């Protein structure tokens, strides 16, 4: 019988750090319930097993999956920016969110 081989992340690698950051971001955004897994599956089209690997920080989302997660989750987007050394861009994202909320509030106030 052949030994089981796989692509487990190596301790101390940058990929391990990113996997942990993405996992923490997903938990912050979605919580720890089974619903969190289903939500991430819906966002990305990934399998349940794949999403569970992301949540366990065993694997890093790749390509289109990572882009889909960042599209739907501000926490994941911020984690990616931090990993890329571009944490300063978070302020611009926060300002954009504040602007949208202020415009919604102004619309509500005009309707009264």
N, C-alpha and C positions, 0 to 999 in steps of 0.2 A: 504494500500500500504506500502511496506517495504521501509525504508529509504535507500538512496544510500550510499553504503559503498565502500571504496577503500583503497589502500595502498599509500596514499600521504606521502611524506617524512616529517619527523618532523623537525622543525626549530632547528638549532644548532647541529644536529647530524653529525657525520663523513660522513654518507652516503649523506647528503645534500651537504657537502663540495665537495665530490667526484663528485656528479652530476654536480655541477657548474664548476668544473675543466674540466670535460669531455666535457661539453657543450661549454665552452670557447675554448677548443682545437679544437673541430669540426668546430666552426665558424672561427677560425684562419686558419685552413687547407682548408676548403671548401667554406667559405663565408656564406652569409645569403640568398642565392637564393633557389628557388625550386629545382634547379639542385643539390644543396648540399644534400637535402633529398634523391633524387634519387641515388646519388653516394653512400651515406651511406647504403641505401637499397641494392645496388648491392654488396657492400663489405661484408655485414653481412647476407643477406637473410631475414632480419627483415621486418615487415610491415611498411607502411608509417606512420601509427599512432604511432608505437613504436619509430621510428626514431624521429618523431616530439616531443615526450616526452623527448627523450635524449637531443635534441636541446634546449628545453625549461627548461632543468635541473629539470624536474618533476620526472624523474626516472633515475636510473643508469643502464647502459648496464651490463648484467650479463653473466657469463660463456663464451660460444663460441662467442657470439656477442662482448664481450669486447676484446677477443683475436683477432678476425677479425679486429676490429677497430685499435688495436695496430699494427697489421701486416701491415696495409695499411697507417697508419697515424703516422708520427714521433711525431706530436704534442700530440696525444692521448697517445702514449708510454711515452713521457716525463711527461705528467700529472700523469700517473699511478706511475711512478718512484718517482715523487715528493710526491704524496699521501702516498707512502710506506716509505718515508723518505730516499730514495736512489737517491736523486738528483745528487749525485756525479758521478753516472754512466752515466749521460748525456755527460760528457766529452769524455768517451770512445765511445759513439755512434757518437758524432761529429767527432772524429778522424777517425772512420770507414768510414764515409761519405766523409771526405776529401781525404782519401786514394783512394776510388773508383773514385772520380773526377780527382785526379792526374793521375791515371792509364788510364782513358779515354783520358785525355789531352796528355799523352805520346804516346798513340796509334795514335791519330790524328797527332801528330808531326812526328812520324815515317813514316806515310803514305805520307807526303809531299815530 
